[in-house]
Amino acid sequence: IPCLRSPRNPEQKIIKRVIALEGDIIKTIGYKKKYVKVPHGHIWVEGDHHGHSFDSNAFGPVSLGLLHARATHILWPPQRWQRLEPMLPPERKPLRREQE
């Protein structure tokens, strides 16, 4: 799960799931286009709370240059301590993946 600099405010860091990679076609949720082909050098990221998340559905594909780190655990608050598992909800899988 990547930690990246916000495309709108580079001082802010956000943590989102990678939903699609460059070349993938994704069906968006509320973005200005219903379908997007992720451009070269970009990824499509989404939060876990659709409709309440500042993610690619708000700002579009994210440049790989904004990737900053990888989140592996939730540490705070203590009652939420857990390892973050990479998981892609089945309904959010890309519609088509470009062959390399």
N, C-alpha and C positions, 0 to 999 in steps of 0.2 A: 504494500500500500504506500504510494508515494506521498511525500511531503513536497509541496512546490510553492513557489512564490505566486501570489495572486496576480493574474493578468491585469487587474484594475489597480492594484496597489502593491508594488514590489516589496514594500516593507512588511506586508502581512504574509504569513505562511498559512497554507491550507492543506488539509489531508483529505484525499479523495480516492476512490477506487478507479483504476484504469479499466475502462469499458471497451475501448477499441484502440487499435494501433494504426499507424500510417497505412493507407490503402484500404482499410476496412470501410464498409458502408454501414452506418448505424441509423436506426430509427430514433429520432430525438423525442424529447418530452417537453414540449412548449418552446422549443427554439424557433427562430424565424423561418427555418426550413424544416420540412418534415423528415427529410433524409439528408444525411451528410456523408460525403466521402472524406475521410480524414486525410488531410494533405501530408506530403512528405515532411518529415521532421516534426510531426505533431502527434498528440494522443488525444483521446476523448475521455474526460474524467467526470464522475458523478458521485454525489454524496449518497448516503443510505436513506435519506428522508426526502424522496421525490416531492417536488413542489415547495419544499422548505430548505432547499440547499443551493448555495451559491456555487454553481459548477458549470460544466460545458454547455448545459442547456440554457444558461444565462449569458455566457461569454464566448462560446464556440470552442473549436479545437485549441489545445494548449501547446505552445512550443516546447520541445524537449529541453531547450535551454533554461526553462523555468524550473525544471526538476532540481530539487535541493537535497533530499535525503529519502530514506525509507522508514516508515513507521512500523514497528514490530509489536509494540505492547501499549496498553492503556495503563498508566500508572496513577492517575489522579481522577477522581477521588479514590481512596483506597478500596472502597467497596466495589469498584468497577475494575480492579486489577484483572487483566487478562491478556493473553497473547492474541494478536490480530492475525487471523488466517486469511490468506488470499482466496477470495470467493467471488464468483461472478454470477449474479442471479440469472437463471436460465432465460427469463424474459428480456434480459438486457444484452444478450449475446449479439455480436455483429450479424447483419443479414448476409453479408458476403465478405469473405476475406480474400484479398488479392494474393495470387500465387507468386512466390518469390523465385 
